[in-house]
Amino acid sequence: MKDNKVLRYIENVLENMPNDWLRLTTHRLDIYNEELAKTEFLKQFEILFQENNSETPALSELPTAFDYIRLGHPLSSILEWTIAHLNDLNPENVISFSSRTIPVLAVLRKNLLDNKNTRILYKGELPDYFDAEVIKHVYNYNFEMKQVKRSEKISDFDGSTILVSQDDEIGHADLTPHIDFYISVHSKLGSILLVNGEKNDSYISEIQHVRRRETIAMTPANCFTALQLLVNKPAFNNEKSDGATTKARVLESIKEITGTKAEALLGSSGLSTQYAIMMGLIDNALEKHKGKDIRFIVPPNCYGGTNDQARRVAACIDNVEVVDLPVDGDNDMVQSIDTVLDKIASEDAVPYIIAEIPTNPRVEVPNLKNLKEVLSKERKTASGDVAIDPVFILDQTFCPNVQFLSKDGILSTVRTISYVSGSKFPSGGKCTAGYCVANEKAEDLLKKIDKHLRLCDNEATELQVDILANQLPSMNQRIADAYKNTRDFVNFIHDTLPEAKINFVSEELAQQGFTPSVFSLDLPTKGNTAEEREAYKRELNKKLINLMITEIPNESKYCVSYGQLKGCYWTIPATSTQGTTKEDDKDYIARVSLSPNLDLELHKKVFLEFVEQI
């Protein structure tokens, strides 16, 4: 009876849900409390369920659920809530994934760090992409595996038992006391992990964090299909799209944009692409440089996802370590790289550098000629041998139009891999898919990266590829138009509030092709002590952002986004993109990103009001 009530309600929700739940990567940015992002959404959704209210206006007023699709969204939250109700679990015990591999890896990661045994039981055959030997050798995870029959009784085990079911059934799980984690795998949609028993509650936040950093939640479109299957509605469109042709168009667009020859790799998000890069390079080092230590050189204040992921990987593998690379403010990226590479060369370790150009949030571009020289320099080990040359891993999300890796590009002679978060300019904010490319010097590394993208089942979905096919051809024009708006707004702020420090590219850099549409704003402050001045500035940041999103609610949003098709996005990196960064490295400044389509004069008018108030 209870199941029927839940499913009838969900059927009505699917009929009446806001279009944005399927269209946008982040819903209702104007109702956003990061600390309560999922609990607040589901708490209010539960109230609507109890009232049997599935009307569109009521659903539209629900607050943001998680962020950016990586950590979740309205439809993934509702799918998880529904499955939890059907299996007498708390909603937080159900976690959906676009990947069919990562939920297993998430449990293995925690058990590695906790020194706990893991048993993987599976029905039928495990998919080809689940390579147990690589997971043990490269990821350093420990486990035993056993195939079980459907009716087989599961014995006791000293550790965690994961049961993987591949019957494409959505929603129902046979949870017995000896099963700690039940993973339901659907061949077209992804997977759903159920955490069973109070003793395993400590895994929930760890598993969710893996989803945030190394993959994404089941996509909105696939969650919608899964919910339709639950309520016995037709789910799959019988019209067959030509996925191969669409993907070929995307790959051709990326070649034109980047000036590279090798085929790009398409990931489900920027971070899932970066994860494949990291694990692929570790795999390569284990093969080509046996016994040597591996160093990932990472700016401590770069995007929190990059920083956190690198440290999470290093925590799992004994010979992998993260080395800080100071790049912003008083630190010069080129000089820092030179110093760090000298040290790593003396240790005869394998150097991999991850860096953003322009940097985030200070929007700085290093001297590229000097960067090339430093990366190309031959170095010696302590014993006088030639040191291993570095691989430069470039996050160029802020300037995906710059051809760093082309035949004549500034980094053409340095082993370089470049990647871009597709949730920004490539898709116009319509999906999270990311991509990576390599120059001719680094082409051989793509095979290893592709291997780990597939192993983690983190390739872009068919719909994500469709979206990229539609959006990539207009990307460079959108970048040019958005830069024009941003330069106009930056000049206006400079004239209106000259005491403010604005971090943005120079006109000279823009002429070289560096045309980001994001800038950071260090507002003027006052106070008798450094603490008072910092506190005043932080409050001023909030005041500015709140005024903008209140006065221009249809265009100004509080979000870390960038490259959207319309509007203006505001954030404070220290509380968003730098969420897991060490406190001393955080930037409590305002970061602003403009699109090619917004009412710029209205934004100027409201900013002028802010200046008059201070």
C-alpha positions as CSV (number, residue, x, y, z in Angstrom):
1,M,0.0,0.0,0.0
2,K,2.8,2.4,1.0
3,D,4.7,1.5,-2.2
4,N,1.6,2.3,-4.3
5,K,1.2,5.7,-2.6
6,V,4.9,6.6,-3.2
7,L,4.8,5.5,-6.9
8,R,1.5,7.3,-7.6
9,Y,2.9,10.5,-6.2
10,I,6.1,10.1,-8.2
11,E,4.1,9.6,-11.4
12,N,2.4,12.9,-10.8
13,V,5.7,14.6,-10.0
14,L,7.1,13.4,-13.4
15,E,4.0,14.9,-15.1
16,N,4.3,18.3,-13.4
17,M,8.0,18.8,-12.7
18,P,9.7,22.1,-13.8
19,N,11.5,21.9,-17.1
20,D,14.6,23.2,-15.5
21,W,15.1,19.9,-13.7
22,L,16.0,18.3,-17.0
23,R,17.6,21.4,-18.7
24,L,19.9,23.0,-16.2
25,T,23.0,21.7,-14.4
26,T,21.9,23.7,-11.2
27,H,18.3,24.5,-10.3
28,R,17.0,27.5,-8.3
29,L,20.3,29.2,-7.5
30,D,18.3,31.9,-5.8
31,I,17.3,29.4,-3.1
32,Y,20.7,28.0,-2.2
33,N,22.1,27.0,1.2
34,E,25.2,24.9,0.5
35,E,25.4,23.3,3.9
36,L,21.8,22.0,3.6
37,A,21.8,21.4,-0.2
38,K,20.3,17.9,-0.2
39,T,18.6,17.7,3.2
40,E,16.7,21.0,2.7
41,F,15.4,19.9,-0.7
42,L,14.2,16.5,0.5
43,K,12.8,17.8,3.7
44,Q,10.5,20.2,1.7
45,F,9.8,17.5,-0.9
46,E,8.7,15.1,1.9
47,I,6.2,17.8,3.1
48,L,4.8,18.0,-0.4
49,F,4.5,14.2,-0.5
50,Q,2.6,14.1,2.9
51,E,0.3,16.8,1.5
52,N,0.0,14.9,-1.8
53,N,0.9,18.2,-3.5
54,S,2.7,17.6,-6.9
55,E,1.6,20.8,-8.5
56,T,4.2,22.5,-10.7
57,P,4.3,25.8,-8.7
58,A,5.0,23.9,-5.5
59,L,7.8,21.8,-7.1
60,S,9.3,24.9,-8.7
61,E,9.7,26.5,-5.2
62,L,11.8,23.7,-3.9
63,P,15.4,24.9,-3.1
64,T,18.6,23.8,-4.9
65,A,19.5,20.1,-4.5
66,F,23.3,19.7,-4.4
67,D,25.3,21.3,-7.2
68,Y,26.4,20.9,-10.7
69,I,25.0,17.4,-11.2
70,R,28.3,15.9,-9.9
71,L,27.0,15.8,-6.3
72,G,23.4,15.5,-7.3
73,H,20.3,17.4,-8.5
74,P,16.5,17.4,-8.0
75,L,15.9,14.3,-10.0
76,S,18.7,12.2,-8.5
77,S,17.6,13.3,-5.1
78,I,14.0,12.2,-5.9
79,L,15.1,8.9,-7.4
80,E,17.2,8.2,-4.3
81,W,14.3,9.2,-2.0
82,T,11.9,6.9,-3.9
83,I,14.2,3.9,-3.8
84,A,14.8,4.6,-0.1
85,H,11.1,4.5,0.6
86,L,10.6,1.3,-1.4
87,N,13.4,-0.4,0.6
88,D,12.7,1.1,4.1
89,L,16.0,3.1,4.1
90,N,16.9,6.7,4.8
91,P,17.3,8.7,1.6
92,E,20.9,9.4,2.4
93,N,21.6,5.6,2.3
94,V,20.8,5.6,-1.5
95,I,23.3,7.1,-3.8
96,S,23.0,7.2,-7.6
97,F,25.9,7.2,-10.1
98,S,26.3,7.8,-13.8
99,S,29.3,5.4,-13.5
100,R,28.8,1.7,-13.0
101,T,32.3,1.2,-11.5
102,I,32.9,4.1,-9.2
103,P,30.4,3.0,-6.4
104,V,32.6,-0.1,-6.0
105,L,35.8,2.0,-6.0
106,A,34.2,4.3,-3.4
107,V,33.8,1.5,-0.9
108,L,37.2,0.1,-1.7
109,R,38.8,3.5,-1.1
110,K,37.4,3.8,2.5
111,N,38.3,0.3,3.3
112,L,41.9,0.8,2.1
113,L,42.2,3.8,4.4
114,D,40.5,1.9,7.3
115,N,42.6,-1.2,6.6
116,K,39.4,-3.3,6.2
117,N,38.7,-6.4,4.1
118,T,36.3,-6.2,1.1
119,R,34.5,-9.0,-0.7
120,I,32.8,-8.3,-4.0
121,L,30.0,-10.7,-4.9
122,Y,28.4,-10.5,-8.3
123,K,25.6,-12.1,-10.2
124,G,26.2,-13.0,-13.9
125,E,29.4,-11.7,-15.5
126,L,31.3,-8.6,-14.5
127,P,31.6,-6.1,-17.4
128,D,34.8,-6.1,-19.4
129,Y,35.7,-2.6,-18.2
130,F,36.0,-3.8,-14.6
131,D,39.7,-4.7,-14.6
132,A,40.4,-6.2,-11.2
133,E,44.1,-6.5,-11.7
134,V,44.5,-2.8,-12.7
135,I,42.3,-1.7,-9.8
136,K,44.6,-3.6,-7.4
137,H,47.9,-2.6,-9.1
138,V,47.3,1.0,-10.0
139,Y,44.6,2.2,-7.5
140,N,46.1,0.1,-4.7
141,Y,42.7,-1.3,-3.6
142,N,42.5,-4.7,-2.0
143,F,39.5,-7.1,-2.4
144,E,38.4,-10.6,-3.2
145,M,35.8,-11.5,-5.7
146,K,33.2,-14.3,-6.1
147,Q,30.4,-15.1,-8.5
148,V,27.2,-16.0,-6.8
149,K,23.9,-17.5,-8.0
150,R,20.6,-15.6,-7.5
151,S,19.3,-18.0,-4.8
152,E,22.7,-18.6,-3.1
153,K,22.9,-17.9,0.6
154,I,25.5,-15.3,1.4
155,S,27.9,-16.3,4.2
156,D,29.4,-14.2,6.9
157,F,32.6,-12.3,6.2
158,D,35.2,-10.4,8.2
159,G,34.9,-7.0,6.5
160,S,32.5,-5.4,3.9
161,T,30.5,-7.3,1.5
162,I,29.5,-5.6,-1.8
163,L,26.8,-7.3,-3.9
164,V,26.7,-6.2,-7.5
165,S,23.5,-7.0,-9.4
166,Q,23.3,-6.4,-13.1
167,D,19.7,-7.3,-13.9
168,D,18.7,-3.8,-15.1
169,E,16.1,-3.7,-12.4
170,I,15.5,-0.3,-10.8
171,G,14.4,0.2,-7.2
172,H,14.1,-3.2,-5.4
173,A,16.9,-4.9,-3.6
174,D,17.1,-8.0,-1.5
175,L,19.0,-6.7,1.5
176,T,20.1,-9.4,3.8
177,P,22.2,-8.7,7.0
178,H,25.3,-10.1,5.3
179,I,25.1,-7.5,2.5
180,D,26.7,-4.2,3.4
181,F,26.5,-2.5,0.0
182,Y,24.0,-3.4,-2.7
183,I,24.9,-2.0,-6.1
184,S,22.2,-2.2,-8.8
185,V,23.8,-1.7,-12.2
186,H,21.7,-0.6,-15.2
187,S,23.4,-1.0,-18.6
188,K,22.0,2.2,-20.0
189,L,21.5,4.5,-17.0
190,G,24.3,4.0,-14.5
191,S,24.1,2.5,-11.0
192,I,22.5,2.9,-7.6
193,L,24.2,2.1,-4.4
194,L,22.3,1.1,-1.2
195,V,24.1,1.4,2.1
196,N,22.7,-1.3,4.4
197,G,22.7,-1.2,8.2
198,E,23.6,1.4,10.8
199,K,27.2,0.0,11.1
200,N,27.8,1.3,7.5
201,D,26.5,4.8,8.0
202,S,30.0,6.2,8.3
203,Y,30.5,5.3,4.6
204,I,27.7,7.6,3.3
205,S,29.6,10.9,3.3
206,E,32.8,9.3,2.0
207,I,30.9,7.7,-0.9
208,Q,29.1,11.0,-1.7
209,H,32.5,12.7,-1.7
210,V,33.9,10.2,-4.2
211,R,30.8,11.0,-6.4
212,R,31.6,14.7,-6.0
213,R,35.3,14.5,-6.9
214,E,35.8,11.5,-9.2
215,T,32.6,11.1,-11.1
216,I,29.0,12.5,-11.3
217,A,25.5,11.5,-10.1
218,M,23.2,9.7,-12.5
219,T,22.4,12.4,-15.1
220,P,19.0,14.2,-15.0
221,A,17.9,12.5,-18.2
222,N,18.8,9.1,-16.9
223,C,17.2,9.7,-13.5
224,F,14.0,10.7,-15.3
225,T,14.1,7.5,-17.3
226,A,14.8,5.4,-14.1
227,L,11.8,7.1,-12.4
228,Q,9.6,6.3,-15.4
229,L,10.7,2.7,-15.2
230,L,9.7,2.7,-11.5
231,V,6.2,3.8,-12.2
232,N,5.9,1.5,-15.2
233,K,5.9,4.2,-17.9
234,P,7.5,3.8,-21.3
235,A,11.1,4.9,-20.7
236,F,13.2,4.6,-23.8
237,N,12.8,6.4,-27.0
238,N,12.7,3.9,-29.8
239,E,14.2,6.3,-32.3
240,K,17.9,5.4,-32.6
241,S,20.2,8.3,-32.6
242,D,23.4,8.0,-34.6
243,G,25.8,8.2,-31.6
244,A,28.9,7.5,-33.6
245,T,28.2,10.3,-36.1
246,T,27.5,12.8,-33.3
247,K,30.6,11.8,-31.4
248,A,32.6,12.2,-34.6
249,R,31.3,15.8,-35.0
250,V,32.3,16.6,-31.4
251,L,35.8,15.2,-31.9
252,E,36.2,17.2,-35.1
253,S,35.0,20.4,-33.4
254,I,37.5,19.9,-30.6
255,K,40.4,19.3,-33.1
256,E,39.5,22.6,-34.9
257,I,39.2,24.5,-31.6
258,T,42.4,23.1,-30.0
259,G,44.5,22.7,-33.2
260,T,45.5,19.1,-32.1
261,K,45.6,16.0,-34.3
262,A,44.9,13.1,-31.9
263,E,41.3,12.3,-31.0
264,A,40.1,13.9,-27.8
265,L,38.7,11.9,-24.9
266,L,35.2,12.8,-23.6
267,G,34.5,12.4,-19.9
268,S,31.3,12.8,-17.9
269,S,32.7,15.9,-16.2
270,G,35.9,18.0,-15.9
271,L,36.8,16.2,-12.7
272,S,36.1,12.7,-14.0
273,T,38.4,13.6,-17.0
274,Q,41.1,14.8,-14.6
275,Y,40.8,11.6,-12.6
276,A,41.4,9.5,-15.7
277,I,44.4,11.8,-16.5
278,M,45.9,11.3,-13.0
279,M,45.3,7.5,-12.9
280,G,46.5,7.1,-16.5
281,L,49.7,8.9,-15.7
282,I,50.3,6.9,-12.6
283,D,49.7,3.7,-14.6
284,N,52.2,5.0,-17.2
285,A,54.8,5.8,-14.5
286,L,54.4,2.4,-12.9
287,E,55.1,0.8,-16.3
288,K,57.9,3.1,-17.6
289,H,59.6,4.2,-14.4
290,K,59.3,1.2,-12.1
291,G,60.1,1.9,-8.4
292,K,60.3,5.6,-8.8
293,D,58.2,8.1,-6.7
294,I,55.5,10.1,-8.4
295,R,55.0,13.8,-7.7
296,F,51.8,15.7,-8.6
297,I,52.7,19.4,-8.5
298,V,49.5,21.4,-7.7
299,P,48.8,25.1,-6.8
300,P,47.5,25.0,-3.2
301,N,44.8,27.6,-4.0
302,C,43.6,26.3,-7.3
303,Y,40.1,25.0,-7.9
304,G,39.1,23.0,-4.8
305,G,38.1,19.9,-6.8
306,T,41.5,19.7,-8.5
307,N,43.3,20.2,-5.2
308,D,41.2,17.8,-3.3
309,Q,41.2,15.1,-5.9
310,A,45.0,15.2,-6.2
311,R,45.4,14.8,-2.4
312,R,42.8,12.0,-2.3
313,V,44.7,10.0,-4.9
314,A,48.0,10.5,-3.1
315,A,46.4,9.4,0.2
316,C,45.7,5.9,-1.4
317,I,49.1,5.2,-3.1
318,D,52.3,5.0,-1.2
319,N,54.7,6.4,-3.8
320,V,52.5,9.3,-4.9
321,E,52.8,12.6,-3.3
322,V,51.4,16.1,-3.8
323,V,53.8,19.0,-3.9
324,D,52.6,22.6,-3.5
325,L,53.1,25.0,-6.4
326,P,52.6,28.7,-5.4
327,V,51.3,30.6,-8.5
328,D,49.2,33.6,-7.5
329,G,49.8,37.1,-6.0
330,D,53.5,37.6,-5.1
331,N,54.4,34.1,-6.5
332,D,55.4,33.6,-10.1
333,M,54.3,30.3,-11.7
334,V,57.4,30.0,-13.8
335,Q,59.8,30.6,-11.0
336,S,57.8,28.2,-8.7
337,I,57.9,25.4,-11.4
338,D,61.6,25.9,-11.9
339,T,62.3,25.5,-8.2
340,V,60.0,22.5,-7.7
341,L,61.3,20.7,-10.8
342,D,64.9,21.1,-9.6
343,K,64.0,19.5,-6.3
344,I,62.0,16.6,-7.9
345,A,64.8,16.0,-10.4
346,S,67.4,15.7,-7.5
347,E,65.1,13.0,-6.0
348,D,64.8,11.2,-9.4
349,A,61.0,11.2,-9.1
350,V,58.4,11.4,-11.9
351,P,57.0,15.0,-12.2
352,Y,53.4,15.7,-13.2
353,I,52.3,19.4,-13.0
354,I,48.6,20.4,-12.8
355,A,48.0,24.1,-13.4
356,E,45.2,26.5,-14.5
357,I,45.9,29.2,-17.1
358,P,44.6,31.7,-16.5
359,T,44.8,31.0,-12.7
360,N,41.7,30.9,-10.6
361,P,40.6,33.2,-9.0
362,R,43.3,35.8,-9.7
363,V,43.0,35.4,-13.5
364,E,46.8,35.6,-14.1
365,V,48.7,34.3,-17.1
366,P,52.4,33.5,-16.7
367,N,55.1,34.5,-19.2
368,L,54.5,31.7,-21.6
369,K,57.9,31.9,-23.3
370,N,59.6,31.5,-19.9
371,L,57.1,28.8,-19.0
372,K,58.1,26.8,-22.1
373,E,61.8,27.2,-21.3
374,V,61.4,26.1,-17.8
375,L,59.4,23.0,-18.7
376,S,61.8,22.1,-21.5
377,K,65.0,22.5,-19.4
378,E,67.1,19.3,-19.0
379,R,67.7,18.6,-15.3
380,K,70.0,16.2,-13.5
381,T,69.4,13.8,-10.7
382,A,71.5,13.8,-7.6
383,S,73.7,11.1,-9.2
384,G,74.2,13.2,-12.4
385,D,71.8,11.2,-14.6
386,V,69.3,13.0,-16.9
387,A,66.0,13.5,-14.9
388,I,62.6,12.5,-16.1
389,D,61.0,15.3,-18.1
390,P,57.7,16.6,-16.7
391,V,54.2,16.2,-18.1
392,F,52.3,19.5,-18.0
393,I,48.6,19.0,-17.3
394,L,46.8,22.2,-18.3
395,D,43.3,23.1,-17.1
396,Q,42.3,25.7,-19.6
397,T,38.6,25.9,-18.7
398,F,38.8,29.7,-18.5
399,C,40.3,29.9,-22.0
400,P,39.4,26.8,-24.1
401,N,39.9,28.8,-27.3
402,V,43.6,29.2,-26.9
403,Q,45.6,26.7,-29.0
404,F,48.4,25.9,-26.5
405,L,48.9,22.4,-28.0
406,S,48.7,23.1,-31.7
407,K,51.7,22.3,-33.9
408,D,52.8,26.0,-33.6
409,G,51.4,26.4,-30.1
410,I,53.6,27.7,-27.3
411,L,53.6,24.3,-25.5
412,S,54.0,22.2,-28.7
413,T,57.5,21.0,-27.7
414,V,56.6,20.1,-24.1
415,R,54.7,17.0,-23.1
416,T,51.3,18.5,-22.4
417,I,47.8,17.3,-21.8
418,S,45.0,19.9,-21.8
419,Y,41.5,19.5,-20.4
420,V,38.4,21.6,-20.1
421,S,35.3,21.3,-17.9
422,G,32.4,21.0,-20.4
423,S,29.9,22.5,-18.0
424,K,31.4,25.9,-18.8
425,F,31.8,27.2,-22.3
426,P,31.7,24.0,-24.3
427,S,28.1,23.2,-23.3
428,G,27.0,26.6,-22.3
429,G,26.1,25.2,-18.9
430,K,23.8,22.6,-20.3
431,C,25.8,19.5,-19.3
432,T,28.9,18.6,-17.3
433,A,30.8,16.6,-19.9
434,G,34.6,17.4,-20.1
435,Y,37.3,16.6,-22.6
436,C,41.0,16.3,-22.8
437,V,43.5,16.5,-25.7
438,A,47.2,16.0,-26.1
439,N,49.9,17.6,-28.2
440,E,52.1,15.4,-30.5
441,K,54.7,15.0,-27.7
442,A,52.1,13.5,-25.3
443,E,49.8,11.6,-27.7
444,D,51.1,8.2,-26.5
445,L,49.7,9.0,-23.0
446,L,46.1,9.2,-24.2
447,K,45.9,5.5,-24.5
448,K,46.5,5.1,-20.7
449,I,44.1,7.9,-19.9
450,D,41.4,6.4,-22.1
451,K,41.9,3.0,-20.4
452,H,41.1,4.6,-17.0
453,L,38.2,6.7,-18.3
454,R,36.7,3.4,-19.5
455,L,37.6,1.5,-16.3
456,C,35.9,4.1,-14.2
457,D,33.0,4.1,-16.6
458,N,33.3,7.9,-16.7
459,E,32.9,8.5,-20.4
460,A,30.4,11.2,-21.5
461,T,26.9,10.0,-21.9
462,E,25.2,10.0,-25.3
463,L,23.0,13.0,-24.4
464,Q,26.1,14.9,-23.1
465,V,27.8,14.2,-26.5
466,D,24.6,15.5,-28.3
467,I,24.7,18.7,-26.3
468,L,28.4,19.2,-27.0
469,A,27.7,18.6,-30.7
470,N,25.2,21.4,-30.7
471,Q,27.1,23.9,-28.5
472,L,30.8,23.5,-29.5
473,P,30.5,25.1,-33.0
474,S,29.4,28.4,-31.5
475,M,31.8,28.3,-28.5
476,N,34.6,30.7,-29.8
477,Q,32.0,33.3,-30.8
478,R,30.4,33.1,-27.4
479,I,33.8,33.5,-25.7
480,A,34.5,36.6,-27.8
481,D,31.1,38.1,-27.0
482,A,31.3,37.3,-23.3
483,Y,34.8,38.8,-23.1
484,K,33.5,42.0,-24.6
485,N,30.8,42.3,-21.9
486,T,33.3,41.5,-19.2
487,R,35.9,44.1,-20.4
488,D,33.1,46.7,-20.5
489,F,32.0,45.9,-16.9
490,V,35.6,45.8,-15.6
491,N,36.3,49.2,-17.1
492,F,33.0,50.5,-15.6
493,I,34.0,49.2,-12.1
494,H,37.5,50.7,-12.5
495,D,36.0,54.1,-13.2
496,T,33.3,53.9,-10.6
497,L,35.2,52.4,-7.7
498,P,38.9,53.0,-8.5
499,E,40.0,51.9,-5.0
500,A,38.9,48.3,-5.8
501,K,41.6,45.9,-7.0
502,I,40.4,44.1,-10.1
503,N,42.1,40.9,-11.3
504,F,41.6,40.5,-15.0
505,V,43.7,40.0,-18.1
506,S,45.5,43.0,-19.7
507,E,44.5,44.3,-23.1
508,E,47.9,43.0,-24.3
509,L,47.1,39.5,-23.2
510,A,43.6,39.7,-24.7
511,Q,45.2,40.5,-28.1
512,Q,47.2,37.3,-27.7
513,G,43.9,35.4,-27.4
514,F,43.4,35.3,-23.7
515,T,39.8,36.5,-23.5
516,P,38.2,35.0,-20.3
517,S,34.9,36.3,-19.1
518,V,35.7,36.0,-15.4
519,F,37.4,38.5,-13.1
520,S,37.9,38.8,-9.4
521,L,37.2,41.9,-7.3
522,D,39.1,42.9,-4.2
523,L,36.8,45.5,-2.7
524,P,38.2,48.5,-0.7
525,T,38.1,48.0,3.0
526,K,38.7,49.8,6.3
527,G,39.5,49.1,9.9
528,N,42.2,49.5,12.5
529,T,43.6,46.0,12.4
530,A,44.2,43.4,9.7
531,E,41.4,41.3,11.2
532,E,38.9,44.2,11.1
533,R,39.8,45.0,7.5
534,E,39.4,41.4,6.4
535,A,36.0,41.1,8.2
536,Y,34.8,44.3,6.7
537,K,35.8,43.2,3.2
538,R,34.1,39.9,3.6
539,E,30.8,41.5,4.6
540,L,31.1,43.9,1.7
541,N,31.5,40.9,-0.7
542,K,28.2,39.5,0.6
543,K,26.5,42.8,0.4
544,L,27.5,43.3,-3.2
545,I,26.4,39.8,-4.3
546,N,23.1,39.9,-2.4
547,L,22.3,43.3,-3.9
548,M,23.0,42.0,-7.4
549,I,21.0,38.8,-7.2
550,T,18.1,40.6,-5.4
551,E,17.9,43.4,-7.9
552,I,18.5,41.3,-11.0
553,P,17.1,37.9,-10.1
554,N,16.5,36.8,-13.7
555,E,20.2,37.3,-14.6
556,S,22.5,37.5,-11.6
557,K,22.9,34.2,-9.7
558,Y,25.0,33.1,-6.8
559,C,27.0,30.3,-8.3
560,V,30.5,29.2,-9.2
561,S,29.5,28.7,-12.8
562,Y,31.1,30.1,-15.9
563,G,30.5,30.2,-19.6
564,Q,26.7,30.0,-19.4
565,L,24.6,31.1,-22.4
566,K,23.1,34.0,-20.5
567,G,23.2,35.9,-17.2
568,C,25.9,36.8,-14.7
569,Y,27.3,34.6,-11.9
570,W,28.8,35.6,-8.6
571,T,30.7,33.7,-6.0
572,I,33.3,33.9,-3.2
573,P,36.0,31.2,-4.1
574,A,36.9,30.6,-0.4
575,T,33.4,29.3,0.3
576,S,32.7,27.6,-3.0
577,T,35.4,26.5,-5.4
578,Q,38.1,26.4,-2.7
579,G,35.9,24.6,-0.2
580,T,38.5,21.9,0.6
581,T,41.5,24.2,0.2
582,K,43.7,24.9,3.2
583,E,42.4,28.0,5.0
584,D,45.6,30.1,4.6
585,D,45.4,29.6,0.8
586,K,41.8,30.6,0.4
587,D,40.7,33.8,-1.4
588,Y,37.9,35.8,0.2
589,I,37.2,37.9,-2.8
590,A,34.3,38.2,-5.2
591,R,34.5,36.3,-8.5
592,V,32.3,37.4,-11.3
593,S,31.6,35.7,-14.6
594,L,29.6,37.2,-17.4
595,S,27.9,35.6,-20.4
596,P,27.5,36.8,-24.0
597,N,23.8,37.6,-23.2
598,L,22.8,39.9,-20.3
599,D,21.6,43.3,-19.6
600,L,24.9,45.0,-19.0
601,E,23.5,48.4,-18.4
602,L,21.3,47.2,-15.6
603,H,24.3,45.5,-13.9
604,K,26.2,48.8,-14.1
605,K,23.2,50.6,-12.6
606,V,22.9,48.2,-9.7
607,F,26.7,48.3,-9.1
608,L,26.5,52.1,-9.0
609,E,23.9,51.8,-6.3
610,F,26.2,49.6,-4.3
611,V,29.0,52.1,-4.6
612,E,26.7,54.9,-3.4
613,Q,25.8,52.8,-0.4
614,I,29.4,52.3,0.8
